[in-house]
């Protein structure tokens, strides 16, 4: 019985590892992904090595709408804390600060998400989809109204709610995400903030957008937790709100 259980567990582990490894293999069948690796991977590996990042790493993304910045944070799988690896500029903006409320409002979402889709044949070159809308977004929108969908980090420089980075920049972000998933990371966090949620910024922008102050305060808890710990802060969705575990 012990042997059978051990064999089963070993088989499941190998199957899981094979599935993750096969993800990169499958992605490299697409010309755009292959091109991205050919053009960017050699240099990125040099910077990874210089930063002490090995072959297997985890990834986290922080995006700030007002500043127009997308940060890629990486850590070795066995490490506890992330380190800032790259910062990319948005190449276009959509809407204003404040969360996405309904389909067609042109707003870029604000909240705590994760990557759910890798699209190597996107209309916007390469794209990474996030799990918008989540339960918090649905609770905000209310019944009888659609919060929208299809929010991506992508190439090109057009947007109606997504985060565009240009084709050259998305090549780097995309293959880093492929590497993280291929190394076994099930969820790559994508945290989208209206701005860097310092106390000073929150006070400043809450005065201009008082209706958003309460929501931004809940986002600030996650922002400050990451600033302190440099790790995923254990944010959960409970009854339409974000809570820190």
BAFI-3210 file (N, C-alpha, C; in Angstrom, 3 decimals, decimal comma, padded with zeros to 6 digits):
// residues 245
n [1|2|3|4|5|6|7|8|9|10|11|12|13|14|15|16|17|18|19|20|21|22|23|24|25|26|27|28|29|30|31|32|33|34|35|36|37|38|39|40|41|42|43|44|45|46|47|48|49|50|51|52|53|54|55|56|57|58|59|60|61|62|63|64|65|66|67|68|69|70|71|72|73|74|75|76|77|78|79|80|81|82|83|84|85|86|87|88|89|90|91|92|93|94|95|96|97|98|99|100|101|102|103|104|105|106|107|108|109|110|111|112|113|114|115|116|117|118|119|120|121|122|123|124|125|126|127|128|129|130|131|132|133|134|135|136|137|138|139|140|141|142|143|144|145|146|147|148|149|150|151|152|153|154|155|156|157|158|159|160|161|162|163|164|165|166|167|168|169|170|171|172|173|174|175|176|177|178|179|180|181|182|183|184|185|186|187|188|189|190|191|192|193|194|195|196|197|198|199|200|201|202|203|204|205|206|207|208|209|210|211|212|213|214|215|216|217|218|219|220|221|222|223|224|225|226|227|228|229|230|231|232|233|234|235|236|237|238|239|240|241|242|243|244|245]
n.u [000,828|001,917|003,919|002,383|000,999|003,169|004,136|001,963|001,924|004,422|004,038|002,017|003,411|005,415|003,814|002,713|005,019|005,853|003,710|003,980|006,527|005,988|004,433|006,009|007,189|004,944|004,221|006,396|005,901|004,612|005,124|005,527|006,178|008,481|010,081|010,254|011,749|014,118|015,021|015,115|015,732|018,397|019,747|018,068|018,514|021,116|020,803|019,141|020,870|022,801|021,278|020,988|019,044|017,848|017,288|014,686|012,044|009,704|007,100|005,812|003,555|003,259|001,235|000,814|-001,472|-001,633|001,088|001,819|003,321|004,641|005,681|007,911|008,444|010,651|011,522|013,616|012,425|012,610|013,070|011,879|011,240|010,456|012,272|012,725|012,793|012,421|011,144|008,499|007,172|003,776|002,414|000,220|-002,833|-006,011|-009,173|-009,597|-008,289|-009,563|-011,768|-012,753|-016,086|-018,238|-019,106|-017,670|-016,948|-014,392|-012,457|-009,433|-009,042|-008,833|-007,280|-006,703|-005,341|-004,700|-002,697|-004,413|-004,464|-002,524|-001,826|-000,586|-001,208|-002,377|-004,407|-003,006|-000,302|001,395|-000,223|-001,271|-003,741|-005,888|-007,698|-010,096|-013,555|-013,337|-014,689|-014,972|-015,189|-017,607|-019,350|-019,225|-020,291|-022,925|-026,240|-027,684|-026,053|-023,185|-019,788|-017,841|-015,062|-012,202|-009,532|-006,256|-002,644|-000,671|000,861|001,403|-000,090|-002,648|-005,691|-008,604|-009,037|-007,207|-003,697|-001,256|002,004|003,813|005,120|007,779|008,327|006,396|007,256|009,360|008,073|006,164|007,657|009,024|006,884|006,064|008,297|008,113|005,645|006,246|008,103|006,559|004,859|001,674|-000,121|000,318|000,631|-001,093|-001,194|-003,084|-002,933|-004,330|-002,474|000,762|000,263|000,849|000,513|000,449|-000,169|-002,656|-004,220|-004,113|-005,312|-007,735|-009,077|-009,685|-011,178|-013,471|-015,411|-014,052|-012,391|-012,799|-012,611|-010,006|-008,613|-008,808|-007,283|-004,859|-004,031|-003,105|-001,095|000,707|001,389|002,831|004,932|006,224|006,813|007,650|006,505|003,910|000,901|-001,122|-003,767|-007,258|-010,551|-013,482|-016,834|-017,242|-015,187|-011,725|-009,470|-006,783|-005,007]
n.v [-001,206|001,242|001,500|001,683|004,092|005,868|005,581|006,607|009,287|010,137|009,828|011,744|014,059|014,079|014,273|016,822|018,415|017,872|018,926|021,674|022,171|021,545|023,711|025,929|024,755|024,443|027,130|028,097|027,187|029,100|031,764|034,450|034,256|032,710|034,506|036,539|035,255|034,761|037,352|038,625|036,969|036,148|038,478|039,138|036,923|037,412|039,698|038,609|036,760|038,535|039,772|037,814|035,916|032,745|029,847|029,037|030,898|033,101|035,462|038,770|041,413|044,882|047,614|051,051|053,480|056,388|057,152|055,747|053,382|050,082|047,559|044,846|042,295|039,903|036,709|034,105|030,741|029,555|031,653|034,202|036,843|039,326|041,007|044,090|043,925|044,976|048,036|049,271|051,622|052,611|052,859|054,157|055,587|054,988|056,240|057,452|057,881|055,613|052,806|050,301|050,399|049,588|047,881|049,278|051,744|052,633|052,545|051,534|048,713|048,616|046,940|043,656|041,114|038,248|036,585|034,972|034,199|033,505|034,897|034,242|035,030|037,493|040,354|042,496|042,052|040,393|039,149|039,286|038,055|039,046|038,096|039,662|040,344|040,165|038,914|041,204|043,211|042,480|042,829|045,582|046,541|045,601|044,099|043,295|044,735|044,798|044,329|044,396|042,942|040,999|042,165|043,085|042,953|044,205|044,410|046,950|050,287|051,174|051,485|050,591|050,384|048,460|047,639|048,901|048,272|048,597|046,681|045,784|045,916|044,235|041,795|041,142|041,092|039,134|036,739|036,470|035,926|033,504|031,927|031,971|030,664|028,248|027,313|026,524|028,295|028,870|031,013|034,227|037,190|040,241|043,409|046,226|049,593|052,852|054,827|055,278|054,197|055,861|057,563|060,328|060,599|059,312|061,013|063,334|062,589|061,502|063,738|064,896|062,940|061,990|059,947|057,632|057,194|055,365|052,839|052,982|053,006|050,377|049,142|050,264|048,919|046,454|047,398|048,641|046,445|044,902|046,696|046,609|043,865|042,804|040,701|038,515|039,467|037,902|038,516|038,378|037,801|038,717|038,613|040,605|042,399|043,392|041,766|041,502|038,684]
n.w [000,000|000,829|-001,062|-003,375|-002,923|-002,802|-005,397|-006,825|-005,939|-006,865|-009,588|-010,058|-009,405|-011,364|-013,621|-013,243|-013,328|-015,924|-017,380|-016,845|-017,968|-020,605|-021,286|-022,068|-024,291|-025,942|-026,283|-027,727|-030,225|-031,585|-033,823|-033,010|-030,323|-030,487|-031,886|-029,972|-027,958|-029,390|-029,854|-027,350|-025,137|-024,580|-023,658|-021,498|-019,833|-019,062|-017,459|-015,525|-014,321|-013,350|-011,427|-009,573|-010,030|-010,669|-012,830|-012,288|-011,429|-009,738|-010,499|-010,254|-010,876|-010,666|-011,372|-012,127|-012,631|-012,779|-012,755|-014,961|-015,125|-015,271|-013,250|-013,079|-010,907|-009,545|-008,117|-006,849|-006,784|-004,256|-002,583|-000,293|-000,762|-003,255|-005,868|-007,563|-011,004|-013,636|-015,047|-016,920|-019,239|-019,684|-022,938|-023,736|-022,469|-020,864|-020,046|-016,677|-013,308|-010,834|-010,426|-012,898|-013,861|-015,463|-018,515|-021,394|-020,357|-020,692|-018,773|-017,124|-015,098|-011,452|-008,851|-007,396|-009,141|-011,319|-013,808|-016,379|-018,993|-021,867|-024,840|-027,819|-030,348|-030,531|-031,433|-030,741|-030,906|-028,722|-025,796|-022,359|-020,418|-017,709|-014,681|-014,773|-014,860|-011,270|-008,119|-006,559|-008,449|-009,675|-007,519|-007,194|-009,582|-009,631|-009,938|-013,108|-014,772|-016,816|-015,928|-017,807|-019,684|-020,842|-020,329|-020,827|-020,691|-023,129|-026,479|-029,016|-029,273|-028,486|-026,635|-024,749|-022,035|-021,376|-020,677|-022,510|-023,894|-026,002|-028,770|-028,548|-025,794|-024,682|-025,544|-023,792|-021,248|-021,690|-022,251|-019,858|-018,182|-019,310|-018,643|-015,829|-015,387|-016,590|-014,825|-012,770|-011,433|-010,465|-010,265|-011,418|-009,914|-010,621|-009,829|-009,894|-009,511|-008,729|-008,407|-006,868|-003,713|-001,384|001,792|001,388|-001,376|-001,403|000,176|-001,375|-003,893|-003,079|-002,235|-004,632|-005,884|-004,181|-004,004|-004,486|-002,375|-000,190|-001,435|-002,485|-000,117|000,739|-001,221|-000,589|001,695|000,720|-000,960|000,870|002,415|000,592|000,055|002,473|003,013|000,602|-000,793|-001,968|-000,571|000,494|-000,240|-000,222|-001,590|-000,132|000,253|-001,712|-001,212|-000,754|001,384|003,723|004,572]
ca.u [000,000|002,817|004,580|001,383|000,770|004,376|004,164|000,931|002,369|005,526|003,455|001,334|004,447|006,043|002,826|002,617|006,253|005,841|002,720|004,548|007,603|005,373|003,831|006,975|007,314|003,768|004,287|007,445|005,407|004,063|006,224|005,781|006,874|009,821|010,797|010,532|012,868|015,324|015,469|015,195|016,022|019,825|020,048|017,332|019,190|022,296|020,337|018,664|022,051|023,403|020,409|020,917|017,846|018,202|016,450|013,295|011,670|008,315|006,934|004,692|003,452|002,565|001,000|000,347|-002,125|-001,250|002,494|001,996|004,448|004,401|006,871|008,046|009,198|010,993|012,243|013,853|011,284|012,794|013,215|010,638|010,950|010,643|013,126|012,318|013,639|012,263|010,002|008,117|006,196|002,595|002,587|-001,051|-003,707|-007,446|-009,987|-008,964|-008,139|-010,838|-011,933|-013,675|-017,411|-019,157|-018,619|-017,701|-016,609|-013,037|-011,577|-008,549|-009,425|-007,957|-007,531|-005,724|-005,696|-003,606|-002,726|-005,200|-004,408|-001,368|-002,308|000,535|-001,728|-003,233|-004,498|-002,078|000,969|001,315|-001,022|-001,471|-005,053|-006,056|-009,012|-011,135|-013,892|-013,358|-015,898|-015,056|-015,701|-019,025|-020,093|-019,280|-021,144|-024,303|-027,045|-028,273|-025,081|-021,956|-018,576|-016,905|-014,188|-011,093|-008,507|-004,955|-001,382|-000,409|001,672|000,707|-000,253|-004,043|-006,341|-009,883|-009,124|-006,081|-002,399|-000,385|003,427|004,537|005,463|009,112|008,286|005,577|008,082|010,087|007,138|005,508|008,512|009,266|005,701|006,153|009,315|007,585|004,631|006,917|008,825|005,598|004,023|000,298|-000,752|001,218|-000,178|-001,079|-001,827|-003,248|-003,230|-004,576|-001,212|001,486|-000,682|001,405|-000,478|000,373|-000,913|-004,046|-004,869|-004,199|-006,264|-009,047|-009,721|-010,176|-012,126|-013,920|-016,194|-013,160|-011,499|-012,967|-012,064|-008,555|-008,071|-008,660|-006,130|-003,640|-003,600|-002,299|000,089|001,636|001,876|003,887|006,067|006,910|007,259|008,131|005,982|002,467|000,429|-002,233|-005,014|-008,384|-011,813|-014,520|-018,089|-017,114|-014,152|-010,387|-008,994|-005,435|-005,007]
ca.v [000,000|002,392|001,581|002,153|005,516|006,587|005,565|007,523|010,647|010,401|009,973|013,038|015,102|014,088|014,783|018,254|019,023|017,753|019,864|023,009|022,247|021,539|025,005|026,700|024,069|024,791|028,551|028,309|026,805|030,301|032,554|035,665|033,865|032,307|035,746|037,220|034,561|034,974|038,736|039,188|036,063|036,127|039,647|039,014|035,942|038,066|040,550|037,719|036,244|039,652|040,046|036,661|035,130|031,507|029,364|028,892|032,087|033,554|036,802|039,589|042,670|046,034|048,648|052,310|054,183|057,799|057,218|055,081|052,463|048,673|046,983|043,393|041,846|038,494|036,076|032,673|029,999|029,242|032,896|034,724|038,220|039,733|042,158|044,778|043,525|045,904|048,954|049,606|052,704|052,468|053,702|054,862|055,516|054,952|056,661|058,239|057,043|055,072|051,453|050,073|050,222|048,878|047,651|050,421|053,021|053,014|052,557|050,429|048,266|048,753|045,844|042,580|040,121|037,375|036,246|033,780|033,884|033,851|034,925|034,462|035,462|038,626|041,481|043,498|041,324|039,383|039,706|038,525|038,389|038,933|037,578|040,693|040,846|039,246|039,068|042,597|043,979|042,162|043,448|047,020|046,822|045,344|043,248|043,870|045,536|044,060|045,081|044,316|041,765|041,046|043,139|042,492|043,676|043,810|045,257|048,028|051,504|051,590|050,830|051,044|049,789|047,557|048,269|048,670|048,500|048,482|045,303|045,445|045,710|043,070|040,601|040,832|040,742|037,877|035,562|036,314|035,249|032,112|031,260|031,794|029,603|027,003|026,868|025,991|029,294|028,690|032,332|035,372|038,332|041,526|044,387|047,483|050,671|054,149|055,566|054,726|054,489|056,436|058,372|061,634|060,477|058,976|062,239|064,242|062,157|061,315|065,056|065,152|061,877|061,517|058,716|056,480|057,163|054,137|051,726|053,122|052,655|048,919|048,829|050,711|047,875|045,517|048,123|048,823|045,119|044,521|047,589|046,191|042,475|042,462|039,394|038,490|039,774|037,064|039,258|037,518|038,474|038,254|039,353|041,781|043,316|042,840|041,677|040,962|037,572]
ca.w [000,000|000,881|-002,353|-004,332|-002,657|-003,222|-006,858|-007,281|-005,680|-007,785|-010,922|-010,119|-009,404|-012,686|-014,574|-013,045|-013,828|-017,379|-017,911|-016,792|-018,953|-021,925|-021,575|-022,860|-025,576|-026,738|-026,630|-028,729|-031,546|-032,218|-034,365|-032,242|-029,093|-030,897|-032,197|-028,703|-027,328|-030,193|-029,761|-025,996|-024,036|-024,244|-022,833|-020,249|-018,989|-018,495|-016,377|-014,469|-013,634|-012,609|-010,293|-008,686|-010,332|-011,345|-013,934|-011,860|-010,656|-009,693|-011,059|-009,776|-011,621|-010,094|-012,376|-011,549|-013,732|-012,860|-013,142|-016,243|-014,982|-014,973|-012,636|-013,028|-009,746|-009,645|-007,012|-006,987|-006,259|-002,840|-001,821|000,270|-001,181|-004,638|-006,173|-008,789|-012,126|-014,764|-015,056|-018,286|-019,372|-020,533|-024,125|-023,933|-021,295|-021,146|-018,919|-015,631|-012,130|-010,397|-010,959|-014,007|-013,280|-016,343|-019,878|-022,285|-019,725|-021,072|-017,613|-016,782|-013,748|-010,299|-007,935|-007,280|-010,148|-011,721|-015,234|-016,697|-020,429|-022,690|-026,225|-028,738|-031,652|-030,210|-032,358|-030,226|-030,958|-027,668|-024,704|-021,131|-019,874|-016,254|-014,267|-014,621|-013,529|-010,139|-007,299|-006,113|-009,595|-009,824|-006,420|-007,428|-010,739|-009,261|-010,806|-014,306|-015,505|-017,061|-015,594|-018,922|-019,694|-021,801|-019,963|-021,129|-020,863|-024,515|-027,331|-029,723|-028,456|-028,427|-025,505|-024,199|-020,720|-021,146|-020,429|-023,667|-023,593|-027,279|-029,121|-028,050|-024,344|-024,322|-025,786|-022,562|-020,175|-022,056|-022,081|-018,423|-017,656|-019,767|-017,827|-014,474|-015,429|-016,933|-013,627|-011,819|-010,770|-010,900|-010,399|-011,481|-009,488|-011,339|-008,950|-010,632|-008,576|-009,379|-008,250|-005,730|-002,640|-000,167|002,513|000,746|-002,632|-001,110|000,636|-002,519|-004,918|-002,464|-002,218|-005,993|-006,235|-002,857|-004,088|-004,579|-001,214|000,575|-002,213|-002,537|001,197|000,774|-002,063|000,092|002,632|-000,055|-001,427|001,984|002,815|-000,342|000,269|003,692|002,991|-000,733|-001,133|-002,137|000,776|000,930|-000,435|-000,567|-001,879|000,791|000,168|-002,566|-000,740|-000,578|002,752|003,887|005,531]
c.u [000,858|003,504|003,627|001,123|001,961|004,441|003,152|001,371|003,501|005,009|002,782|002,322|005,090|005,098|002,715|003,833|006,295|004,883|003,272|005,622|007,036|004,739|004,759|007,138|006,155|003,806|005,298|007,049|004,840|005,201|006,545|006,519|008,308|010,677|011,185|011,714|014,172|015,897|015,804|015,805|017,493|020,198|019,329|018,008|020,435|021,907|019,785|019,841|022,703|022,587|020,253|019,693|018,237|017,219|014,978|012,927|010,171|008,260|005,712|004,731|002,684|002,434|000,371|-000,183|-001,650|000,191|002,750|003,152|003,959|005,710|006,809|008,980|009,434|011,640|012,514|012,749|011,392|012,940|011,861|010,255|011,254|011,622|012,673|013,308|013,599|011,074|009,751|007,087|004,975|002,865|001,288|-001,879|-005,164|-008,207|-009,216|-008,733|-009,514|-011,068|-012,829|-015,031|-018,353|-018,563|-018,758|-017,326|-015,179|-012,033|-010,662|-008,876|-008,391|-008,290|-006,430|-006,163|-004,546|-003,782|-003,482|-005,085|-003,101|-001,843|-001,158|000,103|-002,683|-003,300|-003,543|-000,722|000,984|000,498|-001,165|-002,786|-005,105|-007,492|-009,973|-012,344|-013,778|-014,589|-016,081|-015,614|-017,184|-019,856|-020,242|-020,265|-022,617|-025,034|-027,567|-027,329|-023,788|-020,738|-017,584|-016,028|-013,000|-010,117|-007,142|-003,823|-000,891|000,530|000,822|000,531|-001,665|-004,691|-007,694|-010,093|-007,990|-004,817|-001,487|001,059|004,327|004,930|006,808|009,089|007,485|006,336|008,792|009,145|006,507|006,414|008,936|008,088|005,675|007,148|008,800|006,555|005,280|007,681|007,875|004,728|002,602|-000,395|000,303|000,400|-000,003|-001,881|-001,882|-003,741|-003,532|-003,330|-000,451|000,756|000,002|000,308|-000,661|-000,424|-002,379|-004,819|-005,107|-005,310|-007,658|-009,799|-010,312|-011,258|-012,682|-014,711|-015,317|-012,321|-011,586|-012,371|-010,543|-007,900|-007,885|-007,491|-004,828|-003,130|-002,717|-001,009|001,132|002,210|002,998|005,123|006,893|007,552|007,920|007,750|004,485|001,816|-000,754|-003,560|-006,105|-009,618|-012,894|-015,720|-017,922|-016,088|-012,807|-010,015|-007,592|-005,474|-003,896]
c.v [001,249|002,600|002,141|003,643|006,345|006,687|006,551|008,968|011,048|010,637|011,323|014,179|015,221|014,629|016,294|018,964|018,996|018,751|021,286|023,165|022,311|022,880|025,850|026,079|024,438|026,247|028,813|027,823|027,992|031,241|033,791|035,365|033,458|033,532|036,492|036,575|034,811|036,372|039,178|038,265|036,058|037,282|039,568|038,020|036,538|038,956|039,721|037,194|037,327|039,997|038,886|035,799|033,907|031,116|029,272|030,055|032,322|035,027|037,478|040,911|043,692|047,096|049,862|053,201|055,638|057,949|056,591|054,097|051,049|048,077|045,460|043,046|040,350|038,006|034,624|031,915|029,752|030,490|033,386|036,085|038,450|040,900|042,778|044,451|044,534|046,827|049,379|050,738|052,223|053,303|054,411|054,673|055,509|055,365|057,521|057,339|056,723|053,733|051,416|049,712|049,407|048,781|048,918|051,740|053,479|052,994|051,326|050,002|048,654|047,622|044,812|041,410|039,138|037,023|034,942|033,370|034,364|033,776|035,251|034,929|036,640|039,630|042,605|042,849|040,160|039,977|038,718|038,965|038,207|038,515|038,705|040,250|039,762|039,544|040,502|043,473|043,727|042,827|044,949|047,356|046,632|044,513|044,018|044,704|044,745|044,908|045,155|043,081|042,042|042,187|042,464|043,494|043,255|044,772|046,328|049,223|052,052|050,861|051,439|050,353|048,849|048,351|047,946|049,079|048,636|047,024|044,887|045,146|044,477|041,778|040,179|040,358|039,382|036,679|035,382|035,594|033,786|031,331|030,988|030,671|028,258|026,427|026,402|027,010|029,216|030,034|033,422|036,602|039,545|042,512|045,730|048,556|051,964|055,020|054,872|055,159|054,845|057,242|059,736|061,606|060,176|060,214|063,197|063,837|061,888|062,633|065,385|064,165|061,259|060,220|057,461|056,276|055,850|052,938|051,796|052,769|051,145|048,473|049,192|049,654|046,848|046,135|048,228|047,491|044,670|045,395|047,151|044,812|042,074|041,029|039,515|038,537|038,936|037,780|038,293|038,383|037,883|039,175|040,687|042,800|042,599|042,871|041,096|039,859|037,753]
c.w [000,000|-000,456|-003,402|-004,167|-003,104|-004,739|-007,441|-007,116|-006,629|-009,192|-011,090|-010,168|-010,771|-013,741|-014,482|-013,609|-015,342|-018,010|-017,929|-017,854|-020,355|-022,281|-022,439|-024,247|-026,490|-027,180|-027,752|-030,121|-032,307|-032,615|-033,530|-030,944|-029,413|-031,212|-030,923|-027,998|-028,083|-029,997|-028,340|-024,938|-023,628|-023,328|-021,488|-019,300|-018,346|-017,311|-015,210|-013,644|-012,786|-011,371|-009,332|-008,875|-011,149|-012,431|-013,558|-010,948|-010,707|-010,076|-010,439|-010,517|-010,801|-011,173|-011,713|-012,671|-013,873|-013,323|-014,507|-016,237|-014,689|-014,474|-012,691|-011,877|-009,873|-008,354|-007,365|-006,285|-004,754|-001,967|-001,327|-000,314|-002,662|-004,717|-007,488|-009,903|-013,276|-014,514|-016,491|-018,264|-020,146|-021,794|-024,499|-022,669|-021,741|-019,894|-017,941|-014,418|-011,549|-011,077|-012,191|-013,422|-014,153|-017,745|-020,715|-021,649|-020,019|-019,938|-017,573|-015,353|-012,689|-009,332|-007,991|-008,156|-010,353|-013,192|-015,447|-018,164|-021,045|-024,141|-027,172|-030,123|-031,475|-031,354|-031,973|-029,961|-029,970|-026,532|-023,560|-020,506|-018,375|-015,925|-013,883|-015,433|-012,461|-009,275|-006,796|-007,227|-009,801|-008,738|-006,638|-008,541|-010,408|-010,293|-012,017|-015,136|-015,660|-016,693|-016,743|-018,795|-020,607|-021,511|-020,077|-020,931|-022,236|-025,232|-027,987|-028,787|-028,550|-027,260|-025,203|-022,852|-020,382|-020,815|-021,610|-023,378|-024,822|-027,509|-028,529|-026,552|-023,961|-024,598|-024,500|-021,459|-020,447|-021,794|-020,613|-017,758|-018,081|-018,911|-016,412|-014,427|-015,713|-015,740|-012,530|-011,114|-011,318|-011,149|-010,390|-011,108|-010,395|-010,492|-009,653|-009,665|-009,328|-009,399|-007,127|-004,465|-001,321|000,528|001,853|-000,537|-002,388|-000,663|-000,526|-003,480|-004,353|-002,375|-003,578|-006,409|-004,946|-002,903|-004,112|-003,327|-000,433|-000,134|-002,249|-001,212|001,315|-000,099|-001,364|001,063|001,922|-000,538|-000,320|002,466|001,898|-000,155|001,479|003,539|001,680|-001,114|-001,339|-000,764|001,243|000,843|-000,873|-000,833|-000,986|000,685|-000,578|-002,114|-000,670|000,889|002,763|004,936|006,555]
res [x|x|x|x|x|x|x|x|x|x|x|x|x|x|x|x|x|x|x|x|x|x|x|x|x|x|x|x|x|x|x|x|x|x|x|x|x|x|x|x|x|x|x|x|x|x|x|x|x|x|x|x|x|x|x|x|x|x|x|x|x|x|x|x|x|x|x|x|x|x|x|x|x|x|x|x|x|x|x|x|x|x|x|x|x|x|x|x|x|x|x|x|x|x|x|x|x|x|x|x|x|x|x|x|x|x|x|x|x|x|x|x|x|x|x|x|x|x|x|x|x|x|x|x|x|x|x|x|x|x|x|x|x|x|x|x|x|x|x|x|x|x|x|x|x|x|x|x|x|x|x|x|x|x|x|x|x|x|x|x|x|x|x|x|x|x|x|x|x|x|x|x|x|x|x|x|x|x|x|x|x|x|x|x|x|x|x|x|x|x|x|x|x|x|x|x|x|x|x|x|x|x|x|x|x|x|x|x|x|x|x|x|x|x|x|x|x|x|x|x|x|x|x|x|x|x|x|x|x|x|x|x|x|x|x|x|x|x|x|x|x|x|x|x|x]
***
